[in-house]
Amino acid sequence: MAENAAESLQRGSRVIVQGTVRQRSYEDKEGVKRTVYEIQAEDIGCSLKFAACSVKKAERQDNPVPAGATANTDNGGFSDDPPF
């Protein structure tokens, strides 16, 4: 989905994202506690509020991941590593 979004959208494009918001905390290298918010996107689309877009069906991959599945199922695909 990320590759399709990168190829389809331009910087500054308004998008609509459907998914789950997750919050997690960690300590950075200096020992400061930080909190990040991440979206596990289920669907991404362009907003039609100020623009028009056309849809082109993506080519099917050899081993598609079933809808709703994630590569890492023990924690919803999120890691405990800092986001940088």
Secondary structure, DSSP 8 states (H G I E B T S, - for coil): -HHHHHHH--TT--EEEEEEEEEEEEE-TTS-EEEEEEEEEEEEEE--SS-----------SS---TT--S-TTTTT--SS---
